Amino acid sequence: MVRRFRGSFAVCALLIAYASLYPFIPLRWPADGSFGLFFVPRYIPGFDVWLNAMAYMPFGALACLAMRHEPTDKAPILRATLAAFGFSLAMEMLQLFVPFRVASIADIAANTAGAFAGALIFVEPVRSLVTQPLAVQRERFVIPGAWGDAGLVLVVLWLIAQFNPALPFFEAGNISSGEKEAVALRALQATAVALSVCGFGLFISAVLKGPGGALRSTLLLLTMALWLKFVMASVMLQPHVYPDWETGLRMVGLIAGIGLFVPMRHFSRTARVYLAILLILAGALFSKIFGSYSALDELLRLFNWPHGQLASFATLTRFLHEVWPLAALGWLVALFIGKRHDPVR
């Protein structure tokens, strides 16, 4: 395996394992007829087939990168496809012991096909038209090596969490089901949003090679996240649920956070990393204190989703949403310590 891409590949595999094996416990022996349904499923939901294939596309691409022995190696696509088949088979076999999960050979086929499609980004002409230009841009704008890869993984995990419209924007917990909040509480939550947004912008500036482009990249990511939330809210939430991440005071907090970040992006890298640590920590603590947490069944009642795997989606994205500030802090602290001997710039 190529050492550089092991971490990204492992994170992808862990995400898929979580989605495949939730709720994990209580374990049970396979029910009568489970093996028969595995080979001859009663029905094959088309939505699940497409979802499984799309989920395994990054797995195939990262496996291809991780299993490449040299740039001219022609076998990584085959190895990545076989790895996806083996991993998917293991997940489906384990699902036989997990309640509320249905193992199916159709899922293995969809997963393997998705991984194969993901690995095809290294086949011409896609490699020359898409993959290589993206790799060049990554090396041009993002800090090199494992530091940059880990930072990009954190950015992707943050974006995945934004797919859940029941989660607040740069706050902890989940949205309420329509309860009114006191103005003072909303003002404090807006303060938490401002601190977190500014810290996020400084985090992005630390992932990039230089302060140039940090504001554009931050605004692009924030815009993408808000559009994701608006679109997913219209598709997934109950009609009566009002997403409180779009209230006026929270938007004021968002704008204030961007306003704070604008001058700070010109600071030296050491100062930006240090301030990112302080602001992300402060924003996370504020959010934890004033966040609203609901039990899982109450959270799921906010959704109007006719397809399966809602609990896996809701819990996985909520976990990423809650743990992301800690992961970002860990990366920033490690970067601050690991790069302490670099020239200040």
Secondary structure, 3 states (H helix, E strand, C coil): CCHHHHHHHHHHHHHHHHHHHCCCCCCCCCCCCHHHHHHCCCCCCHHHHHHHHHHHHHHHHHHHHHCCCCCCCCCHHHHHHHHHHHHHHHHHHHHCCCCCCCCCHHHHHHHHHHHHHHHHHHCCCHHHHHHHHHHHHHHHHECCHHHHHHHHHHHHHHHHHCCCCCCCCCCCECCCCCCCCCHHHHHHHHHHHHHHHHHHHHHHHHHECCCCCHHHHHHHHHHHHHHHHHHHHHHHECCCCCCHHHCHHHHHHHHHHHHHHHHHCCCCHHHHHHHHHHHHHHHHHHHHHHCECCCHHHHHCCECCCCCCHHHHHHHHHHHHHHHHHHHHHHHHHHHHHCCCCCCC
